Amino acid sequence: MAAFFGEDPMSRHLTVYFSLLSPWAYIGHGELQGLAAKHELRVDYRPVALSQVFPESGGLPLSKRHPARQRYRILELQRWREKRGLDFHLHPQFWPFDPAPADRIICAMVLAGADPQKFIAAAFAATFQRQRDLADPKVLVETLEETGYEPHWLQRGESGEAETSYQRNLALALESGVFGSPSYVLDGEVFWGQDRLDLLDDALTSGRKPYQPDA
């Protein structure tokens, strides 16, 4: 099995805070699935709005970062594209976009106990590989149907319950010390960035106690 969403209550639990806008969350998604299978993790996917995370945690949107940081980001994207064996656009046509409708679909799936992993993977691919506009409801419906989900998830993502869950994700992320995407939280310990997945693997393999920021 490739994922363990909401299964064995005795398996380890990993919370993933991320944004569908984040190329780093996309780059690490396949590796995350490998860790989920390897360690039989119960993965709790929690999309968050980075536009609200950054002001609360001292971060800046890409357009407001120093040009040197923006240039270095492109170098890192190329390095990790090669490292992970991926093929994606550095400057997707429809990026940035409003991720809220797609994020809320994921929230609705989680609320209903459905595994959103295939939709998440397809949404990332739609943006970064296929250059599709994930803010377009038609594209969202097509993405759902292409991955075996019913189109009604679009409407369920527009519900008040999905929006409440989306806002709760934000509050929980900030409470957990999350300040960027992706952030993997294991037993309260935050691993920020897909380039920390090896360290997460080490922590899961060793079974060590979580490190504390006040050590």
ZAVEXLUM-494766 format. One record per atom (N, C-alpha, C): x, y, z; residue in one letter. Coordinates in steps of 0.001 Angstrom, whole numbers, plus 500000, padded with zeros to 6 digits. Example, Ala and Ser with C-alpha at 12.3 -4.5 7.8 and 13.67 -1.06 7.14 Angstrom:
! residues 2
513190494310507800a/512300495500507800a/513200496700507800a/512850497750507080s/513670498940507140s/512900500030507870s/
END
This chain:
! residues 215
500846498804500000m/500000500000500000m/500881501246500000m/500426502303499350a/501248503495499192a/500929504589500189a/499828504496500870a/499468505533501833a/498630504925502933a/498611505586504050f/497900505054505195f/497055506155505812f/496155506697504999f/495307507810505422f/494189507292506308f/494190507709507587g/493107507387508482g/492971505906508800g/494088505146508728e/493987503721508963e/494449503365510377e/495253502329510518d/495627501746511794d/495910502810512851d/495107502858513941p/495308503890514967p/496624503738515721p/497272502581515577m/498542502364516278m/499734502831515451m/499537503197514171s/500639503650513333s/501003505093513688s/502194505502513255r/502655506852513550r/501817507871512793r/501667509040513396h/500833510089512822h/501703511262512402h/501545511691511161l/502286512816510616l/501311513847510074l/501471515093510514t/500646516185510000t/501457516972508973t/500852517231507833v/501532517947506761v/500784519247506486v/501439520370506769y/500905521678506431y/501568522117505123y/500770522497504146f/501328522790502830f/500388523693502054f/500904524193500929s/500090524957499994s/500256524377498602s/499173524318497847l/499261523881496462l/500014524892495601l/500258526076496117l/501088527067495437l/502567526730495527l/502929525908496476s/504334525690496823s/505002524670495916s/505987525086495108p/506714524092494317p/507487523127495193p/507857523574496388w/508613522705497295w/507739521587497834w/506478521893498136a/505551520843498554a/505343519845497423a/505260520350496207y/505137519475495034y/506374518591494878y/507545519181494973i/508792518434494785i/508922517308495812i/508447517556497027g/508585516555498081g/507433515576498178g/506382515763497378h/505174514952497575h/505415513468497300h/506127513152496240g/506397511754495941g/507264511100497002g/508270511836497466e/509145511318498533e/508355511090499811e/507425511993500097l/506567511839501270l/505760510547501184l/505251510231500006q/504476509005499851q/505337507779500127q/506598507845499735g/507507506748500033g/507710506568501521g/507847507676502243l/508006507591503708l/506728507084504364l/505582507503503850a/504313507053504409a/504189505543504301a/504598505004503156a/504537503559502963a/505584502844503827a/506788503379503848k/507882502753504579k/507589502645506070k/507015503709506632h/506794503764508085h/505337503557508476h/504492503237507502e/503064503022507754e/502455504209508510e/502665505378507934l/502220506605508585l/500752506875508313l/500090507452509290r/498782508070509088r/499051509540508776r/498771509934507548v/499101511282507099v/497868512171507157v/498003513283507855d/496928514265507981d/497300515473507128d/496645515612505976y/496950516695505042y/496161517945505430y/496882519040505665r/496234520279506078r/496713521448505216r/496010521761504142p/496388522921503331p/496185524219504104p/497090525146503887v/497008526444504550v/497252527553503533v/496735528728503816a/496925529896502943a/498227530591503319a/499232530488502455l/500522531108502756l/500401532621502872l/499441533207502145s/499245534654502221s/498858535093503626s/498350534160504427q/498012534459505817q/499068533950506793q/499805532928506388v/500877532407507247v/502025533402507322v/502441533948506180f/503619534815506145f/503499536047507046f/502394536811506978p/502315538000507828p/502358537674509325p/501882536490509689e/501846536099511097e/503157535507511585e/504045535137510643s/505264534429511053s/506543535095510567s/506420536290510007g/507614537027509600g/508115536706508209g/507355535950507418g/507764535623506055g/507324536672505061g/507863536570503849l/507518537494502778l/507066536714501554l/506062537218500835p/505712536589499550p/506876536745498592p/506922535882497590l/508064535838496678l/508361537197496060l/507337537926495636s/507545539193494930s/508210540261495796s/508160540087497121k/508737541080498021k/510097540669498579k/510599539521498174r/511912539075498636r/513008539754497818r/514178539851498402h/515313540464497717h/515589539710496409h/515974540433495351p/516259539779494076p/517273538638494183p/518243538764495084a/519223537687495251a/518558536413495739a/517590536554496638r/516861535393497143r/515970534795496039r/515395535648495219q/514562535160494121q/515405534404493092q/516599534908492810r/517477534225491854r/517937532883492417r/518262532879493704y/518732531630494306y/517633530573494323y/516411531003494497r/515277530079494465r/515232529320493145r/515479530020492034i/515454529365490734i/516577528332490629i/517738528641491173l/518824527662491184l/518422526412491959l/517826526610493118e/517423525481493953e/516340524642493284e/515404525283492606l/514378524541491894l/514997523628490831l/516005524138490132q/516664523318489117q/517422522147489748q/518075522408490866r/518819521340491545r/517897520230492017r/516781520628492641w/515869519632493186w/515038518968492095w/514801519659491004r/514137519024489867r/514973517848489376r/516275518079489287e/517177517004488857e/517291515919489927e/517424516331491187k/517601515387492292k/516422514432492406k/515201514949492275r/514005514123492433r/513572513458491127r/514280513760490027g/513928513152488757g/512589513621488220g/512291514907488422l/511016515470487991l/511193516293486725l/510087516594486078d/510081517426484880d/508966518456485037d/509326519677485393f/508312520704485613f/508837522065485176f/507914523009485039h/508235524360484596h/508685525216485779h/509750525954485580l/510225526855486626l/509306528056486782l/508654528452485708h/507741529593485716h/506408529156485086h/505593528394485816p/504330527913485247p/503453529065484777p/502726528831483708q/501920529891483096q/500893530466484059q/500220529604484823f/499164530069485732f/499638530011487183f/500730530711487440w/501282530771488796w/501812532161489028w/501498532785490140p/500652532255491221p/499168532307490860p/498380531570491599f/496942531518491405f/496282531481492779f/494986531603492810d/494261531516494075d/494076530034494417d/494773529515495444p/494687528094495747p/493494527716496617p/492748528702497104a/491708528430498095a/490668527413497629a/490118527515496406p/489111526514496001p/489643525082496023p/490863524887495517a/491452523543495526a/491794523105496949a/492313524032497743d/492627523723499143d/491384523260499897d/490269523957499657r/489042523623500376r/488473522273499926r/488748521880498688i/488363520532498254i/489082519499499114i/490351519725499343i/491132518809500193i/490555518791501600i/490208519962502111c/489608520041503449c/488315519233503507c/487493519365502463a/486227518629502433a/486465517133502410a/487454516697501656m/487780515269501602m/488219514754502965m/489081515520503619v/489568515109504949v/488411515036505937v/487532516023505905l/486376516026506802l/485503514788506589l/485417514335505343a/484566513189505009a/485283511857505200a/486561511910505571g/487309510673505764g/487809510068504468g/487822510847503388a/488336510372502104a/489822510716501998a/490583509882501309d/492012510105501119d/492217511090499963d/492796512275500236p/492957513274499170p/494259513157498402p/495079512151498701q/496446512105498186q/496509512167496664q/495656511396495974k/495707511375494512k/495306512729493926k/494346513378494560f/493963514709494074f/495094515699494294f/495744515625495444i/496867516529495722i/497961516349494677i/498322515107494401a/499362514829493407a/498963515354492034a/497702515148491657a/497225515603490355a/497165517115490283a/496807517764491386a/496753519229491415a/498145519825491251a/499124519241491938f/500499519699491760f/500936519545490297f/500663518379489727a/501069518122488346a/500369519077487386a/499092519361487642a/498349520264486778a/499005521639486723a/499475522109487867t/500090523436487931t/501494523457487366t/502354522585487881f/503783522698487605f/504244521917486373f/503511520889485993q/503896520117484815q/503059520482483596q/501735520547483800r/500818520720482671r/500429522172482434r/500829523059483337q/500549524495483219q/499056524771483040q/498269524217483928r/496828524441483909r/496464525397485043r/495343526077484880d/494905527087485843d/494058526425486917d/494656526157488061l/493964525433489119l/492917526297489827l/492857527570489494a/491803528424490041a/490527528343489210a/490595527683488065d/489448527550487164d/488611526347487605d/487324526552487927p/486487525428488369p/486449524274487367p/486482524584486068k/486471523524485063k/487719522655485175k/488852523278485412v/490101522528485567v/490050521669486827v/489463522208487882l/489343521435489119l/488463520199488915l/487347520375488230v/486470519232487959v/487196518196487111v/487902518645486081e/488640517717485229e/489722516986486022e/490386517695486913t/491431517083487731t/490834516040488670t/489690516351489232l/488998515383490085l/488637514125489296l/488028514323488152e/487553513183487367e/488714512349486829e/489799513002486456e/490964512285485935e/491608511395486980e/491371511696488244t/491988510909489315t/490970510054490067t/489769509907489481g/488804508973490035g/487893509524491109g/487898510848491305y/487004511467492281y/485757512004491589y/484675512051492318e/483431512602491780e/483526514135491729e/482915514759490733p/482985516225490619p/482278516962491750p/481429516259492511h/480706516941493596h/481639517477494670h/482909517029494662w/483859517548495653w/484092519039495475w/483888519540494266l/484028520985494048l/483000521734494871l/481747521290494836q/480693521932495619q/480919521734497114q/481369520559497487r/481612520304498911r/482737521186499435r/483684521520498552g/484753522428498950g/484272523854499144g/483092524182498615e/482541525524498767e/481666525659500010e/481557524588500782s/480693524607501961s/481321525393503108s/480468525797504025g/480960526489505207g/481850525616506059g/481561524311506081e/482380523390506871e/483810523325506333e/483939523318504998a/485273523272504404a/486047524554504697a/485364525697504618e/486025526968504916e/486439527034506377e/485587526563507274t/485938526539508701t/487162525667508937t/487210524518508269s/488361523633508401s/489624524293507865s/489502525014506761y/490629525721506150y/491195526760507120y/490335527512507754q/490779528511508716q/491360527867509972q/490797526738510357r/491326526020511515r/492732525496511215r/492944525037509991n/494288524608509601n/495302525724509814n/494923526935509431l/495805528085509601l/496133528298511070l/495102528279511918a/495322528490513348a/496212527397513932a/495974526156513542l/496763525035514053l/498207525112513555l/498376525539512314a/499724525668511760a/500535526686512549a/499948527859512764l/500654528902513508l/500916528475514938l/499951527790515543e/500111527296516904e/501239526267516990e/501444525519515904s/502472524480515873s/503848525032515536s/503928526316515186g/505207526916514823g/505531526822513350g/504537526593512526v/504735526494511081v/504845527888510482v/505802528069509558f/505960529374508906f/506188529257507408f/506117528047506856g/506296527878505422g/505801526525504961g/505831526330503647s/505322525107503029s/506425524424502229s/506545523092502418p/505759522223503304p/506388522153504681p/505558521897505675s/506028521642507033s/505425520326507501s/506296519434507944y/505875518119508423y/506018518111509940y/504949517779510638v/504963517831512095v/504794516422512638v/505819515951513346l/505840514622513944l/505984514771515449l/504972514363516191d/505004514445517655d/505353515850518127d/504855516851517421g/505086518234517804g/506368518843517258g/507238518029516660e/508498518534516096e/508279518908514631e/508659520137514280v/508443520632512924v/509678520373512059v/509434519806510880f/510465519646509862f/510042520525508691f/510735521655508490w/510321522606507464w/511083522351506172w/510347522159505095g/510945522031503774g/511117520590503342g/510890520339502057q/511028518986501542q/512473518494501625q/513429519403501761d/514817518986501920d/515121518499503337d/514089518458504202r/514254517878505545r/513626516482505640r/513198515947504498l/512554514639504540l/513515513529504969l/514798513667504649d/515769512679505124d/515863512705506644d/515818513895507232l/515863514012508688l/514590513458509311l/513463513648508647l/512210513065509123l/512293511545509072l/512844511017507999d/513030509573507864d/513897509046509006d/514980509758509312d/515866509344510403d/515121509306511739d/514310510329511989a/513568510397513248a/512570509245513350a/511913508936512255l/510956507833512246l/511658506492512418l/512806506340511792t/513537505073511859t/514088504817513258t/514624505866513875s/515230505707515203s/514197505620516314s/513028506238516096g/512019506274517144g/512388507191518290g/513322508104518054r/513763509013519120r/512636509921519585r/512846510498520761k/511884511485521262k/512029512768520449k/510959513538520310p/511035514773519518p/511960515784520171p/512722516473519335y/513576517553519819y/512704518749520207y/513203519514521178q/512467520654521694q/513202521953521416q/512502523018521060p/513178524280520756p/513784524951521985p/513398524531523177d/513936525148524390d/515031524291525010d/515654523423524205a/516694522538524732a/517906523341525188a/
END
